[in-house]
Amino acid sequence: MSKLSLEKDKIKIVLLEGIHENAVKMFREAGYSNVDLYPAALDADELKSVVSEAHFLGIRSRTKLTEEIIDAAPKLTSIGCFCIGTNQVDLTAAAMRGIPVFNAPYSNTRSVAELVLGQIIMLMRGIPQRNASAHAGGWLKNAKGSFEARSKTLGIIGYGHIGSQLSVLAESLGMNVIYYDVINKLAMGNATSCVSMDDLLARADVVSLHVPATEQTKNMITSVELGKMKPGAHFINAARGNVVVIEDLAAALESGHLAGAAIDVFPVEPAGKGEQFESPLRGMTNVILTPHIGGSTQEAQENIGVEVADKLITYSDNGSTLGAVNFPEVALPVKNRKHTRFMHIHRNVPGVISKINDVFATRGMNISGQYLRSEGGVGYVVVEVDDEIKPGLGIRKELEAINGTLRVRFLF
C-alpha cells in the first residue's frame, strides 16, 4: 500500500442526514475508506461528539453548524453542504478557522423547476380545494376557478439556474413568461424582463420566487408586495423561507385577494421528524404545503452526492477551492508527484507572503509554483517546491508560526 493510501486511511469523513450512497462510493474509489454515514441529523451534543474527530463533514439542511459546533471539531478541514443552501453553516466562523465550505448549486435545479411547474398547474385548476373536498366526501365537479396554464402569465422573481429552467418549461406549456432579477440576465426563449418587481407583480397570474437568502431578500414579500399582485393570482415560494412574511401571505389568502399558494420553504421548519410543523397556512384548502422537498428527488440526490463529494475530494487531494462559498477560489493543476504542495490559510494582513517565501528560501528550496487569492479577510496561498519533502523538517511549524496563520496543510 502506498504512503498516500495510508494517509487517506487516516482521514475521517462523516456524512450526516442520509447523504446519497454515490458520495460514499466516490470517496472510497478515491481511496478514502474511513467514512461514517448517519441516516439523520444529530442533536447538538451528539453532533459535537461525532465531529470531534472528523476531517471532512457532509451535511444537508437540517444540521446547524454554529461557531460552537465548529469549535468542537479541531481537525475539521472542509465542510460539504449536500444541497443548494449554506445558511445552516456559520460561514464566517468556518472561514476564520481555515475551513472552506462547498455546496451543490446546480444539481437539483431540474427537480425544483419540475415541482413548481406541477404546482402551477394544480393551483390554476383548483386541485388543492377539490382534493380536500374529495377526501372529506365532497364532489366539486365544476369549472369554477379552474383555468388552463396556456396563455397565462408566469412572473419569475430571481432568474438564476432554477428560475431560467422553469422559464423554459413554462413556455413549453404555452405560458407567457416575465421575470425580474437585480442582475441583468439573458432571457431564455421568449421570456421578457421587467423593469421592476412591482411591474412583474401587477402583470403575473402566477408569481414564483427563486432568490437566495440574503439580507436584501429577507422579508422582501410583505403585505405591500402581495397587495400589488392581481386579484385572483397565485403565489409560489420554493426559494427560502425568510423571504416571505408568512402571516401576510396567510392574510392575503384569507381575504380572497390571492386565489391560492404553494409553499415549500418556511421561516421556521421542524429540526427533526418528531417536531411538529407549525404554520398559519395549515388548514387552508387552497394552499399546497410541502416539507422543503423541492430538490428531494432520487436524481437530484444522486447528482448532489457526486458534485459535493468531488469538490471535497479535489480539495483534499490537491487544494483546489473552486466552488467554495466562504473562501478564496483557487484552481490548481494536478499535483506533480515529484513536488510538495504547501497550503497556507491566513488572515488577509500585509507581509504574510514574504514570510512564507522566507521559510523556503532559507532552506535553499526552489518554488516552482505559487497561487494566491484573498477574499473576505482570508488569504489562501498555495506553494509548490521542486523537492519531494518528507515530514519532520519543521517547515510546517515555521509556517504555522507566521503571524495571522489560520491553518497549514501540505501534500507530499
C-alpha positions as CSV (number, residue, x, y, z in Angstrom):
1,M,0.0,0.0,0.0
2,S,1.4,3.4,-0.9
3,K,2.1,6.1,1.6
4,L,-0.7,8.3,0.1
5,S,-3.2,5.5,0.6
6,L,-2.0,5.1,4.2
7,E,-2.5,8.8,4.8
8,K,-6.0,8.7,3.2
9,D,-7.0,5.9,5.6
10,K,-6.3,8.2,8.5
11,I,-8.7,10.9,7.1
12,K,-12.1,10.6,8.8
13,I,-15.1,11.6,6.7
14,V,-18.5,12.0,8.4
15,L,-21.7,12.2,6.3
16,L,-25.0,13.1,8.1
17,E,-28.7,13.1,7.1
18,G,-28.7,10.1,4.8
19,I,-26.4,11.6,2.1
20,H,-26.7,9.5,-1.1
21,E,-24.5,6.4,-1.4
22,N,-23.0,8.0,-4.6
23,A,-20.9,10.2,-2.3
24,V,-19.7,7.2,-0.2
25,K,-18.8,5.4,-3.5
26,M,-16.8,8.4,-4.7
27,F,-14.8,8.8,-1.5
28,R,-14.0,5.1,-1.4
29,E,-13.0,5.0,-5.1
30,A,-10.7,7.9,-4.4
31,G,-9.0,6.0,-1.6
32,Y,-10.9,7.3,1.4
33,S,-12.1,4.3,3.3
34,N,-12.7,5.8,6.7
35,V,-16.3,7.0,6.0
36,D,-19.0,7.2,8.7
37,L,-22.6,7.5,7.4
38,Y,-25.5,8.7,9.6
39,P,-29.1,8.4,8.4
40,A,-30.4,11.6,10.1
41,A,-29.4,14.9,11.7
42,L,-28.0,14.8,15.2
43,D,-28.8,16.9,18.3
44,A,-26.1,19.3,19.4
45,D,-24.4,17.0,22.0
46,E,-24.3,14.1,19.6
47,L,-23.1,16.3,16.8
48,K,-20.2,17.7,18.9
49,S,-19.1,14.2,19.7
50,V,-19.3,12.9,16.1
51,V,-17.4,15.9,14.6
52,S,-14.7,16.0,17.2
53,E,-12.5,13.6,15.1
54,A,-13.8,14.5,11.6
55,H,-11.6,15.9,8.9
56,F,-14.4,16.3,6.4
57,L,-18.0,16.7,7.2
58,G,-21.0,16.3,4.9
59,I,-24.5,17.7,5.9
60,R,-27.8,18.7,4.4
61,S,-30.2,21.4,5.5
62,R,-31.2,20.2,9.0
63,T,-27.8,20.2,10.6
64,K,-26.9,23.5,12.1
65,L,-23.1,24.2,12.2
66,T,-22.8,27.0,14.7
67,E,-19.5,28.5,15.8
68,E,-19.7,26.4,18.9
69,I,-20.1,23.2,16.9
70,I,-17.2,24.2,14.6
71,D,-15.0,24.8,17.6
72,A,-15.8,21.2,18.7
73,A,-14.1,19.9,15.5
74,P,-10.4,20.9,15.8
75,K,-9.4,18.6,12.9
76,L,-12.2,19.8,10.5
77,T,-10.6,20.6,7.1
78,S,-13.7,21.2,5.0
79,I,-17.5,21.1,5.0
80,G,-19.7,19.9,2.2
81,C,-23.4,21.0,2.1
82,F,-25.1,18.4,0.0
83,C,-27.8,20.8,-1.0
84,I,-28.1,24.3,-2.5
85,G,-28.3,26.4,0.7
86,T,-25.5,27.1,3.1
87,N,-27.3,29.3,5.6
88,Q,-27.2,26.4,8.1
89,V,-23.5,26.9,8.5
90,D,-21.7,29.8,10.2
91,L,-19.7,30.6,7.1
92,T,-17.6,33.3,8.7
93,A,-16.6,31.1,11.7
94,A,-15.6,28.4,9.2
95,A,-13.6,30.7,7.1
96,M,-11.7,32.2,10.0
97,R,-10.7,28.7,11.0
98,G,-9.4,27.9,7.6
99,I,-12.4,25.7,6.6
100,P,-13.8,26.1,3.1
101,V,-17.5,25.2,2.6
102,F,-18.8,23.7,-0.6
103,N,-22.3,23.2,-1.8
104,A,-24.3,21.9,-4.9
105,P,-25.8,25.0,-6.5
106,Y,-26.8,23.3,-9.8
107,S,-27.5,19.6,-9.2
108,N,-31.2,19.9,-8.2
109,T,-32.3,22.7,-10.4
110,R,-34.4,20.5,-12.7
111,S,-36.2,18.9,-9.7
112,V,-37.2,22.2,-8.2
113,A,-38.3,23.6,-11.6
114,E,-40.5,20.5,-12.2
115,L,-42.1,20.7,-8.8
116,V,-43.0,24.4,-9.4
117,L,-44.4,23.6,-12.8
118,G,-46.6,20.9,-11.3
119,Q,-47.8,23.3,-8.6
120,I,-48.7,26.0,-11.2
121,I,-51.0,23.5,-13.0
122,M,-52.5,22.2,-9.7
123,L,-53.2,25.8,-8.4
124,M,-54.7,27.1,-11.7
125,R,-57.0,24.1,-11.9
126,G,-58.1,24.5,-8.2
127,I,-56.9,20.9,-7.5
128,P,-56.0,21.6,-3.8
129,Q,-59.6,22.5,-2.9
130,R,-61.1,19.7,-5.0
131,N,-58.7,17.2,-3.4
132,A,-59.6,18.3,0.1
133,S,-63.3,18.2,-0.7
134,A,-63.0,14.6,-2.1
135,H,-61.1,13.4,1.0
136,A,-64.0,14.9,3.0
137,G,-66.6,13.1,0.9
138,G,-67.4,16.1,-1.3
139,W,-67.6,16.2,-5.1
140,L,-66.6,19.6,-6.6
141,K,-67.2,18.7,-10.2
142,N,-67.3,22.1,-11.8
143,A,-65.1,24.5,-13.7
144,K,-65.4,27.4,-11.2
145,G,-61.9,28.9,-10.6
146,S,-60.3,26.4,-12.9
147,F,-58.1,27.6,-15.7
148,E,-55.6,26.3,-18.2
149,A,-52.0,27.4,-17.8
150,R,-51.7,28.1,-21.5
151,S,-51.7,31.8,-22.3
152,K,-51.4,32.8,-18.6
153,T,-48.5,34.9,-17.4
154,L,-45.9,33.5,-15.1
155,G,-43.8,36.0,-13.2
156,I,-40.4,34.7,-12.0
157,I,-38.6,36.7,-9.3
158,G,-34.9,35.6,-9.4
159,Y,-33.8,34.4,-12.9
160,G,-30.9,32.2,-11.9
161,H,-30.4,28.5,-12.7
162,I,-33.8,27.4,-11.3
163,G,-35.7,30.4,-12.5
164,S,-34.4,30.2,-16.0
165,Q,-35.1,26.5,-16.3
166,L,-38.6,27.0,-15.0
167,S,-39.0,29.7,-17.6
168,V,-38.2,27.2,-20.4
169,L,-40.6,24.5,-19.0
170,A,-43.4,27.0,-18.5
171,E,-43.1,28.4,-22.0
172,S,-43.4,24.9,-23.4
173,L,-46.9,24.8,-21.8
174,G,-47.8,27.9,-23.7
175,M,-47.4,30.3,-20.8
176,N,-46.1,33.9,-21.2
177,V,-43.0,34.3,-19.0
178,I,-41.8,37.5,-17.5
179,Y,-39.0,37.8,-14.9
180,Y,-37.2,40.2,-12.6
181,D,-33.7,40.0,-11.3
182,V,-31.4,42.5,-9.6
183,I,-28.7,41.4,-12.1
184,N,-29.2,41.7,-15.8
185,K,-29.9,38.2,-17.1
186,L,-30.2,36.9,-20.7
187,A,-33.7,35.8,-21.4
188,M,-34.4,32.2,-22.2
189,G,-36.8,31.6,-25.2
190,N,-39.4,34.3,-25.4
191,A,-39.3,35.4,-21.8
192,T,-39.1,39.1,-21.2
193,S,-37.6,41.0,-18.3
194,C,-39.5,43.5,-16.2
195,V,-38.2,46.9,-15.2
196,S,-39.2,46.4,-11.6
197,M,-40.6,43.8,-9.2
198,D,-43.7,45.9,-8.9
199,D,-44.2,45.7,-12.7
200,L,-44.0,41.9,-12.5
201,L,-46.4,41.6,-9.6
202,A,-49.0,43.7,-11.3
203,R,-48.9,41.6,-14.5
204,A,-48.5,38.0,-13.4
205,D,-51.2,35.4,-13.0
206,V,-48.7,33.3,-11.0
207,V,-45.6,34.6,-9.1
208,S,-42.8,32.2,-8.3
209,L,-39.8,33.1,-6.1
210,H,-36.3,31.9,-6.9
211,V,-34.0,34.1,-4.9
212,P,-31.2,33.3,-2.4
213,A,-31.4,34.1,1.3
214,T,-29.5,37.4,1.8
215,E,-30.0,40.5,3.9
216,Q,-31.5,42.1,0.8
217,T,-34.1,39.3,0.2
218,K,-35.1,38.9,3.9
219,N,-38.9,39.7,4.2
220,M,-38.9,41.0,0.6
221,I,-42.5,39.9,0.2
222,T,-44.9,41.5,2.7
223,S,-48.5,42.7,2.6
224,V,-47.4,45.6,0.5
225,E,-46.0,43.4,-2.3
226,L,-48.8,40.9,-2.1
227,G,-51.3,43.7,-2.4
228,K,-49.8,44.7,-5.7
229,M,-50.5,41.3,-7.2
230,K,-53.5,40.8,-9.5
231,P,-56.7,39.8,-7.6
232,G,-57.1,36.0,-8.0
233,A,-53.4,35.4,-8.7
234,H,-51.4,32.5,-7.3
235,F,-48.1,32.7,-5.3
236,I,-45.3,30.1,-5.1
237,N,-42.2,30.1,-2.9
238,A,-39.7,27.3,-3.4
239,A,-36.7,29.6,-2.6
240,R,-36.1,30.4,1.0
241,G,-38.5,30.6,3.9
242,N,-37.4,34.0,5.2
243,V,-38.1,35.9,2.0
244,V,-41.8,36.0,2.7
245,V,-43.7,37.3,5.8
246,I,-45.8,34.2,6.1
247,E,-48.5,35.9,8.2
248,D,-49.0,38.5,5.5
249,L,-49.4,35.7,2.9
250,A,-52.0,34.0,5.1
251,A,-53.9,37.2,5.3
252,A,-53.9,37.7,1.6
253,L,-55.3,34.2,1.1
254,E,-57.9,34.5,3.8
255,S,-59.2,37.8,2.3
256,G,-59.5,36.2,-1.1
257,H,-57.1,38.6,-2.7
258,L,-55.0,35.6,-3.8
259,A,-56.6,32.5,-5.1
260,G,-54.0,30.1,-3.9
261,A,-50.4,29.4,-3.0
262,A,-47.8,26.6,-3.0
263,I,-45.1,26.9,-0.3
264,D,-42.1,24.5,0.1
265,V,-40.0,26.6,2.4
266,F,-40.8,28.2,5.7
267,P,-39.4,30.7,8.2
268,V,-39.3,28.0,10.9
269,E,-39.0,24.4,9.9
270,P,-39.0,21.3,12.1
271,A,-35.5,20.2,13.0
272,G,-36.4,16.5,13.2
273,K,-39.1,14.0,12.4
274,G,-40.6,14.3,15.9
275,E,-41.1,18.0,15.9
276,Q,-44.5,19.3,14.7
277,F,-44.8,21.6,11.8
278,E,-46.5,24.9,12.6
279,S,-47.7,27.5,10.2
280,P,-50.6,29.9,9.8
281,L,-51.1,28.3,6.3
282,R,-52.1,25.0,7.8
283,G,-55.7,24.0,7.1
284,M,-56.1,26.3,4.1
285,T,-57.6,24.1,1.3
286,N,-56.3,26.4,-1.4
287,V,-52.7,26.1,-0.3
288,I,-50.2,23.3,-1.3
289,L,-47.7,22.7,1.6
290,T,-44.6,20.6,1.0
291,P,-41.9,19.9,3.5
292,H,-38.9,21.6,1.8
293,I,-38.6,18.9,-0.9
294,G,-38.0,21.0,-4.0
295,G,-34.7,19.2,-4.6
296,S,-35.6,15.9,-3.0
297,T,-35.7,13.5,-5.9
298,Q,-33.5,10.5,-6.4
299,E,-32.0,12.0,-9.5
300,A,-31.1,15.2,-7.6
301,Q,-29.6,13.4,-4.6
302,E,-27.5,11.2,-6.9
303,N,-26.2,14.3,-8.7
304,I,-25.6,16.2,-5.4
305,G,-23.7,13.3,-3.9
306,V,-21.3,13.3,-6.9
307,E,-21.0,17.1,-7.1
308,V,-20.1,17.8,-3.5
309,A,-18.1,14.7,-2.9
310,D,-16.0,15.6,-5.9
311,K,-15.3,19.1,-4.5
312,L,-14.3,17.7,-1.2
313,I,-12.0,15.1,-2.7
314,T,-10.4,17.7,-5.0
315,Y,-9.7,20.0,-2.1
316,S,-8.3,17.1,-0.1
317,D,-6.1,15.8,-2.9
318,N,-4.8,19.0,-4.5
319,G,-6.0,22.0,-2.6
320,S,-8.3,23.5,-5.3
321,T,-11.2,25.5,-3.8
322,L,-13.3,26.2,-6.9
323,G,-16.9,26.3,-5.7
324,A,-16.2,27.3,-2.1
325,V,-18.9,29.7,-0.9
326,N,-16.9,31.3,2.0
327,F,-13.3,31.1,0.8
328,P,-10.9,32.4,-1.9
329,E,-11.4,30.3,-5.0
330,V,-8.1,28.9,-6.4
331,A,-8.0,26.5,-9.4
332,L,-4.9,24.3,-9.2
333,P,-3.3,21.9,-11.7
334,V,-3.0,18.2,-10.8
335,K,-0.1,17.9,-8.3
336,N,3.2,16.7,-9.8
337,R,4.3,13.6,-7.9
338,K,7.8,15.0,-7.6
339,H,6.7,18.2,-6.0
340,T,5.5,19.0,-2.5
341,R,2.5,21.4,-2.2
342,F,2.0,23.6,0.8
343,M,-1.3,25.4,1.5
344,H,-1.3,28.4,3.9
345,I,-4.5,29.9,5.0
346,H,-4.2,33.2,6.9
347,R,-5.8,36.4,7.8
348,N,-5.5,38.9,5.0
349,V,-2.8,41.0,6.5
350,P,0.4,42.5,5.0
351,G,3.7,40.7,5.0
352,V,2.5,37.1,5.0
353,I,3.7,36.2,1.5
354,S,7.2,37.4,2.1
355,K,7.4,35.4,5.4
356,I,6.2,32.3,3.6
357,N,8.8,32.7,0.9
358,D,11.5,33.2,3.5
359,V,10.7,29.8,5.0
360,F,11.6,28.1,1.8
361,A,14.4,30.5,0.8
362,T,16.4,29.9,4.0
363,R,16.4,26.2,3.2
364,G,17.5,26.7,-0.4
365,M,14.3,25.3,-1.8
366,N,13.1,26.4,-5.2
367,I,9.5,27.5,-5.5
368,S,8.2,26.1,-8.8
369,G,4.7,27.5,-8.5
370,Q,2.7,29.8,-6.3
371,Y,-1.0,30.7,-6.3
372,L,-2.7,33.4,-4.2
373,R,-6.2,34.7,-3.7
374,S,-7.7,36.8,-0.9
375,E,-11.4,37.2,-0.1
376,G,-13.4,38.4,2.9
377,G,-10.5,38.8,5.2
378,V,-9.0,35.4,4.4
379,G,-5.9,34.8,2.2
380,Y,-5.1,31.5,0.6
381,V,-1.6,30.7,-0.7
382,V,-0.5,27.5,-2.4
383,V,3.2,27.0,-2.8
384,E,4.8,24.2,-4.8
385,V,8.5,23.3,-4.3
386,D,10.6,21.2,-6.5
387,D,11.6,18.7,-3.9
388,E,9.7,15.7,-2.6
389,I,9.8,16.9,1.1
390,K,9.2,14.4,3.9
391,P,7.7,15.3,7.2
392,G,9.9,16.2,10.2
393,L,11.9,19.1,8.7
394,G,10.0,21.7,10.7
395,I,8.6,23.6,7.7
396,R,5.0,23.2,8.8
397,K,5.8,24.6,12.3
398,E,7.5,27.6,10.8
399,L,4.6,28.3,8.5
400,E,2.2,27.9,11.4
401,A,4.2,30.4,13.5
402,I,3.7,33.2,10.9
403,N,1.5,35.9,12.4
404,G,-2.0,35.7,11.1
405,T,-1.9,32.0,10.2
406,L,-5.2,30.2,10.4
407,R,-4.3,26.7,9.1
408,V,-1.5,25.0,7.2
409,R,-1.7,21.8,5.1
410,F,0.7,20.1,2.9
411,L,0.6,17.3,0.3
412,F,3.7,15.2,-0.3
